[in-house]
Amino acid sequence: MNLVGAVNEGLRQAMAEDPRVLVLGEDVGVNGGVFRATEGLYKEFGPDRVVDTPLAELGIVGASVGLAINGMRPVCEIQFDGFLPTVMDQVICHMGRMRNRTRGRYSIPMVLRAPHGGLVHAPEHHSESPEAYFCHTPGIKVVCPSTPEDAKGLMIAAVRDPDPVVYFEPKALYRAAKGAVPSGPYETPIGKARLAREGSELSFVSWGAMVYTCLRAAELLAERGVSAEVLDLRTLTPVDIEALLGTAEKTGRVVIAHEAPNAGSWAAELSSLIHERAMLKLKAPVRRVGSWDIRMPLFRLEKYYIPDARRLVRAAEESLAF
């Protein structure tokens, strides 16, 4: 199964097991979503549970907050991650605060879905990597799978979670990532990383589509006799600190790879955690390899903006030579 199919199956099985689950967003119903992630759900569950909304992102998330407070489990879709800035009022002021505001009387059991990242030749506002904004917001969980198996398991776990989950779907992997997916419902634990490749001399840490770039870089390093490990975080917050520190202490060298610009990125937080808690185990400073600190360019320059395996190998070589 490919990744978009796994997202679809996770939604379908979550809706089948719990009548409180509904999907809402722009074109998610009759058209099955711009990437077809919700294809077939409208026909199976009907217009009351698969709702085509107006083109109003803030309204979509605000309605979902209200639904969640009143006992439903909404899964709302924002068509592209570049449209997420308009929803931040609801995310910061309500999604992330309601449990605290009501002293635990209410929670927000909702999922906010959005395609994530670039390399699909999209226009402006369609290829962003805004995860740091959400990771910086207390009270919400943020996930970003890289495999179909995790995509389905994290979707079901997110829907079942009593608190709000922001679910980023790497659009470059929708049909490129394929793998075996268990047929029945299951959960991939939120807050647990996945060791994608074992190694001993250097660790790559990443999430989403960049995990595959890390795996390619590890292969290139292996050809030169260097053993590189790849840690797929899967969950950005709460981050799996045990796994993060474990790989840092094991190899002593860490390269964090991501699609967002480095300034103020989630990679900066991860780097800080490693330096604060595993400083004496490091053989070199943690390196961050992100996109340049400019706006995401149009598609002709996209491949120069987002890190490729060669940039990761260069960072690894600099770390090994430190």
N, C-alpha and C positions, 0 to 999 in steps of 0.2 A: 504494500500500500504506500502511496505517496503521502506527503505531510498534509496537504489540504484534505485528502480523503480521510486521514486520521482525525483531523479537527472535526470534520463533518460527522464521522462515526461517534466521536466522543459526545458531541452535541446531541445527536439522535438518541444515544443510549441514556444520557442524562435526562432528556425530556421524557423518554419512555418510562423511566423508573420514578419520576417525581412530577406530578401534574402542576406543581407550582413553578416549574421552570418554563420560561418563555424567552423567545429571541426577538429583538427589535433593532431596527436600524434602516439605513437607506438601501433600498433594493434587495433586502435580505429575503423577501418572501417570494413573489412570483418569479423574479429573475435569479434567485438563488445566490445573490451576492456578486460583487464585481469579480471576485476570484473563484466563485462557485463554492465557497466554503459552507454555505447553507443550502445548497441545492437539494431539492427533494423534501425538505422539512415542511415547507408550506403545504404541499400536497398531503403529507402524512399527518400533520398536526393541526392544520387549518389556520385561518386568519386571526383567530383569537390568541394563538400561541406563537405565531410567526408574523410579526407586525411590520409592515412597510411604513416607515415614518416620513415626515417632511424632511427637507434638507436643513436640519437644525441640530447640530451636534450638541450644543448646550442643552437643548430640550430633550434630546435622547437620553443623555446621562442624568439630567434632573428627573425625568420621568422614571428612570430606573431606580434612582435613590428612593423616590416615593413608593414605588412598587415594593422594593426590598424592605422598607420600614414596615409596610403593611402585610408582610408575610409571604410575598412572592420571591422567586429567585430569578431575577432577570439576567439575561446575557445580552448586553448591548454591543453593537458593532459600530466603530468609527471607520469609515471606508479606507482612509489612509492616515498614517501616523502624522503627516504634516498638518492634518486638521485638528489635532489634539489640543493645541493651545486654547481654543475656544471653550474647552470643557473644564479648564483648570479651576474655575470658581467652584464648580460642584465637587471636583476631586479634593481640593484642599479644604474647602469650608464645610463640606457635608460628608462625603464618602469616608474620609480619613478621620473625622471628628465625632461621628455620631455615637459610637460606643462610649467614648470618654465623656462627651457632652451629657449623656443620659445616665452616666454612672453604671453602664452595663445593661440598662433596661432594654435598649435597642441596639441592634447591630445592622450592618448593611451586607447581607449575603448576596452580592451581585458580582458579575464578571464584566469587565470592560475590555473588549477585544479590539485589536488594531493590527493591520499588517505593519511590518517593521523592516527598516533598512533599505538599501539601494541595490544597484546592479540589475535593474529590470528596465532601464531606459525610459523612465517615467518623467513627466514634466515637473515643474517646481511644486513644492509642498507635498509631493507624493513619495519621497525617498528619504525620510528623516530617521534619526536614531535618538529619540527624546527620552530614553529610559531614565536618565539621571534626574529629570524633573520629578518623576514619580517615586523613585527610590528615596529622594530627599523629603518626601511627604510622609510623616508618621501615620500609622493606622491602616496602611494598605500593603498588600503583598504584590510583588512583581515577578512574573515568570517569563521565560523566553526559551522554548525548546529548540532542539536542533535535529531531533530524529522523529519519525512518525510514531514510534512506540511511546516516546515521552510526550508528544503532542496530544495524543489521545488521553494518556493517563493524567497529564496535568490539567487537561480540560475537565475531566470528570472530577478531579480533586478540587479544582477551582470552583466548580458549580456547587459542590457539596460543602465547601468551606463556609463557616459562619461569618466571615469577614470579607471585605471587598478585595478582589484580585484583579490586577491589570495583567492581561494576557497578550503578550506580543508574539505575533506570528511572522517569522522571517519570510518575506515574500519571495526572495530569491530561491528558497527551498521548497516552496509550495509543491512543485512538481519535479524538482531536481532530487530531493531527498526521498529515498525509497527504502523500505525495510519491512521485516516481519512485524505484525501487530496482532496481539491476542484478540480473539473474537469477542469475548465477553467483557462486561464492564470491569475496570480495575483503576486503581489510583497510582500515579507516580507521586511520591511524597513531596509536598512543597517544602522547600528548605533543605533539600538534599542534592548535592552535586553528583555528577557521574564521571568516573574515570574513563575517558575515551581511548586513552593509549598510555601504557606504562612506560616509564623511562627512569633514568638515574642521574643524568648530568644537568638537565635544565627542564623547567616546567613552563608550558604555555597554559595560560588561563583565559577562558573566553566563554561566549554564549552565542546562541543563534547561529546565523550563517557563518560567522567568523570561525566557528569550531572547525569547519572543514578546511579553511585556509590554514589553521594551525596544524591540522593533520597532514596537509600537504607539505608544510614547512618541516614538520617532524620527519617526513619521508626524505626530503632533500638533505636534512642533517644526518640522517641514518646512512645515506650514501657516502658521507664524509667521516663515518665512524662515530658520530655523536648520538647518544641516546637521549631523546627528548620525550617528556611526558606531556599529555594533553588533558587538562581538567575542564570539563563542561559544567559550568555552574548550574545551568537549568533555571535555578531560582536566584534572582538578584537581591531580593529582600523578602524574608530574612535570609541573608547569605549563609552558606554552609561554612562557618569559620573553621570548624575542625578539619574539613577537607582542604580548605584554602591554606591553612597553616601547615597541614600535613605534607602537602606537596612541596611547599616552600622549604620546609625543614629537611625533607628527603633529598632534594637536588641542590639546594642552596642558591639557585638562580631562577628567577621568574621573569617571564615576559607576558604582560597582559595585553591582549589584542581585542580591539573592538572597532565598530564603525563610526562611532560618534567622535567629534573633536576632543582632543585631550583636555583642554581647559575646563575645569569643573566637572569632569566626567566621572562616571561610576568607577572607572579604572583608577582614578586618583584616590578614591576612598579605599579601594581594595589594596592599593599600594601602601597607603598609610597604615592600614590594619596589619599588613605583613611586617612593615618596618617597626611598628610599635610592639608587636608581640613575638616576632621571630628574628629580631635584629642579629642576635649572636649566632644564628644558624646560617645567615646569608654569606655567600662568597662574593656577591656583587650586588649593587643596588638594583632594585626592581625597575624594570623598564616598561614604559607604556608605549604601545604602537597603535595610534588611533588615526583618524582622518585629520586633515589639516584644519586649522582654526579659522575657517572661512565658511561661507554658506555652501551647501551641497550644490555643485555645479550641474549643468545640464549634461545629458547622457554622453556627449563626445568626450568629456573629461572625467566621467564617473569612475572609470577604472584606474585613473591616476590619483583620485581622491581617496578612495577606500583602500586600506592596506591589502597588499597581495602577499603571497608566500615569500617572495624575494625580500620584501621589507622586513618580514618577520625573521627570516634567516639572518639578515644583516644585524638586526637587534640581538639575536641569539649569539652571533659571533662576537659582537662587542661585549656582551655579558661574559662569554667564555674567556675572553682575552683580558678581562679586568684584573 
